Amino acid sequence: MFGKKDEKRFEETLVQHSQSGLIYTWRDRQTGVHYLYTWTAQGCALTPLLDENGKVVVD
């Protein structure tokens, strides 16, 4: 499902540290879709990254 074991499916494109946690953007190498991932001590969230028109960012 995720390709070869030594091949990473997701590429980390940005990391930001905030007072409450971490913010990442990831890119799926197979589909080109970008995701926004946030992590705090209370939990985490993952969602597709959207552009200014509300469409999923794909490259």
C-alpha positions, -999 to 999 in steps of 0.1 A, spaced: 0 0 0 28 25 8 54 13 -17 88 1 -8 98 -1 29 128 21 25 109 47 5 91 74 25 56 82 12 54 116 29 78 145 26 80 171 54 80 205 38 76 229 67 79 228 105 69 256 128 71 257 166 45 276 185 38 281 222 12 253 222 28 227 199 41 220 164 27 227 129 38 207 99 30 206 63 35 173 46 34 163 9 23 129 -3 49 118 -28 25 95 -47 -5 119 -50 11 153 -46 -15 164 -21 -3 187 7 -15 182 43 -15 204 74 -7 185 106 -8 200 141 4 185 173 -2 198 209 -2 181 243 -40 178 241 -40 160 207 -33 162 170 -51 169 137 -45 162 101 -63 178 72 -56 185 35 -41 219 29 -65 243 10 -57 272 -12 -74 306 -12 -103 292 -33 -109 262 -10 -93 237 -33 -69 210 -22 -32 220 -28 -17 195 -53 16 197 -71 
